[in-house]
């Protein structure tokens, strides 16, 4: 008589799997954001170092 409970158990299993997938994607996106931020900080440091003293050139100009 209680045939409807199977649908709810399957639904809850899919929701748990969906939660784990979303959690994994969130962690992956956070790692990518940290890599991007570190690269941006490095680029900013290079830019500041290059333009801090415009009379001294570290690169060879052609």
N, C-alpha and C positions, 0 to 999 in steps of 0.2 A: 504493500500500500504506500510505501514511502519511496517511490521511484524518482522523485525530484531531487533528492539529496545528492545523487551522483553528479548531477550537473553542477551543483555548487562546489563540490570537492574538486572537480576538474577545473572550474573557473578559478578557484583559489590557488591551485597548482600553477596555472598560467600566470596569475598575478605575482606569485613569488618569483617565477622565472623572469617575468618582465621587470620586477624590482631589481633583481641581480644584474640584468643586462643594463638597466639604466644606471645603476651604481658603478658598474665597470666603465661605461661610457663617460660618466662624470669624472672618474679618476683619470681616465685617458685624456680627457679635455684639460683637466687641471695640469697634468704633466706637460702637455703641449703648450699651455699658457706660460708655465714657468720657463720652458726652453725659449719661447719667444721673448719673454721679459729679460732673460739673461742676455740674449743676443742684442736686444735693444739697448740695454745698459752698456754693453761693450761698444756698440756703434756710437753711442752718445759720448763715451769716454774718448774714443778715437777722434770724434768731431771736435770736442772741446780741446783736446791736446793739440790738434792740428791748427785750430783757430785762436788759441790762447796767445801765441806770439807770432804775428803775421810776418815779421822780418826774418824769422828763422824757419827755413824750409827743410824738412826731413826727407822729402821725396825728391828724386832727381827730375828736373824739368828738362824737356826736350827743346 
